[in-house]
Amino acid sequence: MLGELTAETVASRNNVTTLGRADGPVMLFAHGFGCDQDMWRRLVPYFAADYRVVLFDHVGAGHSDLEAYDREKYGTLDGYATDVLEICEALDLADVILVGHSVSAMIALIDAAREPERFARLILVAPSPRYTDDADDGYVGGFSHEDIEGLLESLDSNYFAWADALAPMAMGNPDTPEYAEELRSSICRTNPSIARHFARVTFLSDTRHILPRVQCDSLILQCTDDLLAPAAVGSYVHRQLGHSSLVQLRATGHCPHVSAPGDTAAAILHYLNPRP
């Protein structure tokens, strides 16, 4: 798959970081829109002692190689999914536990459908295969098409004001505004042109057809009061995946790994190491 790419090129392109137990099971963390690998910093310490933790930035985010950004390649989620598989190949990762947040949960599912032998388990944090409702089949995504178009038009007209509005909506937890500020700052660090493109790819995507093709065992982590991925969406993903568990966290908002890392880690560890 790497073709003309080298392992070093892939690692540099996606700013790959490896830490934790070198000979442990692999946990690969994939961040969501507007974020980078730093958003996992509160969750990673719960796993570093026992797992080989691999972090990276999607191209266009964090300290990735912005020169590698190609609007055609990243015009669909498939381009990001290809990068994840290239990271796995470059680092020779096997039996991977892939942790994906938000849009990266769907990228994880695309990868598991493409290379099922590569992944041991998927952990899907606040996934949504489609953000808009679909009246034709009764699917509830949480937004009308007009809602999403309005959101994207707002993004196009004033990127930084849009970030100011989106961050508290996505993060929730109004009693701890520092979390929303962290997300806002992360969004604002992203190149606006790339962020606009990625936002359209994210919010207009429909990956429902992928779900029945995934046979990998999966954990779905659902939050309360998640405006971007309401309860009906988590239930839908659970029904469509052949081998999945659905856990309702006490955490609120769309980013439990930021606002409630302890509860999030406990749910993941219970899934990975169930005890009587």
Buried (B, 14 or more C-beta within 10 A) or exposed (E): EEEEEEBEBBBBBBBBBBBBEEEBBBBBBBBBBBBBBBBBEBBBBBBBEBBBBBBBBBBBBBBBBEEBBEEEBBEEBBBBBBBBBBBBBBBEBEEBBBBBBBBBBBBBBBBBBBBEEBBBBBBBBBBBBBBBBEEEEEBBBBBEBEBBBEBBEBBEEEBEEBBBBBBBBBBBBEEBEEBBBBBBEBBBBBBBEBBBBBBBBBBBBBBBEBBEBBEBBBBBBBBBEBBBBBBEBBBBBBEBBEEBBBBBBEBBBBBBBBBBBEBBBBBBBEBBEEEE
